[in-house]
Amino acid sequence: MAQRLRHTLVLEPGFGPPSPYAWSGLPESPETTERVAHRLGLHGEGGLLVPDRGYGHRLKSVLSRRSLVRRGLRHGELEVLSRVAALLVNEHTGNIQVLDREQRPLDPQALMLLLRVDPDGVRQSVDEQIQQHQQRLEGLVTLHHCTPAPGEQPLLSPMAAEEPEPAMLPFRAGLWERFLALWSARRRACLASRRRQWQEQQQQVRLAWLQRLHRHAGQFERLRRLYQAARQGQRQALEGVLAHRLSMVPWPRVTQVAFQLSDDLRGLTLEVDVPDPALFPYTKLRPHPRGAGVLVTWLSDGARRRLHREHAHATGVRLIGEALAAIPQVHWLVLSAHGRGRAGDPVRGHYLYSVRVERGGWRGLVFEEFSSHPPERILSGFEYRQTLDGQGNWRPVQPFSTQPPEAL
């Protein structure tokens, strides 16, 4: 970030929003950093895929059903299958990796063994990951489709239990064990000890559930007080509501946002760091027509630049919508996108675009039609600065002033 704003949020990718109550709020210090929804792939900053950790459980059920298959396996092969925990498609090369419980890749022969034992399961897992990759690639440029309209006052959705009460399972002993316990004091004592251990385990499960329920209720109560204080116009509460709203957005990439309210609460300054184009995904995946392979198509440089620009503008539209919906006192805001690259200083970076929006003009938009309009066209309807070279690369621009429009 080029400017030093009051609050900084590091919003990490979450494919699906986290629980709205698992949020601790803004600390009391004026400069804060909140990390939420920490779920990343194994391919670094440019990766979109995460391992299919459910495949290991599905494989165990397949092996338990197909006893005939297990009879044809050697002891070493059974040992390899017992270590399988997940499958991961490498979106850069198309290779399929078999991972153990510690997310370490197994020998390539493990994949050949899986294709022999469970070919349908491998194909299903690969197809699901290809579909996820396509959805997340589209999510980079469709982030603005769910932009909320500016309301009168943000509301907190009612609390819902995260999980139902666990059922108390009865202790079960075999018929032969109960019969022998009738004639042996030692077996009766052993059976009674097992029953006590089972009851203690059930009590621990219920106690853990009650603790999670109590923690859940406490988080909701803190959020309720935060939203109530925001309705009274308290500055820190308004900033906390905005941070909470932003943390609930399923960001497709790591998104760093800085914001600061003006002294009269009528203005808001936003800055967002846009990732470097070199860190963006540059492949499209599709299943191989024969077998369980993956075909990789590389995006051209122009397509990657367009993807980068569309994601930067979609992020800006979503941030503006969330900010105006969260803080009704704000009448104008300035959003500037900050990036690092060859244009400008590669260390400190430069501004890619800047836009000044007033609430009245933003309220006049038709939000239901955002899915049919490019995000850049939405922003260009306001005071907007952007400069591109002949190849479509950004050139540095001067951000708008943080002074209110009537003072300029």
Protein Blocks (a to p, Z undefined) as FASTA:
>chain_A
ZZdcfbdcdddddehiadfklcgbjafbfbdcddehiacdfebjmbmbdcdfklmmmmmm
mmmmmmmlmmmpcfklmmmmmmpmbdcddfknopacdddfkopacdfklmmmmmmmmmml
mmmmmmmmmmmmmmmmmmmmmmmmmpccddfbdcddddddfbdcdddddddddfklmmmm
mmomklmmmmmmmmmmmmmmmmmmmmmmmmmmmmmmmmmmmmmmmmmmmmnopaklmmmm
mmmmmmmpccfbdcdddddddfkopaccdddddddfklpccbdcdddfehjbdcdddddf
klmmmmmmmmmmmmmmmmmmmmmmmmmmbmbdcdddddddfeojfknopafbdcdddfkl
mmmpcfklmmmpcfklmmmmmccdddddfkopacddddddfbdfklZZ
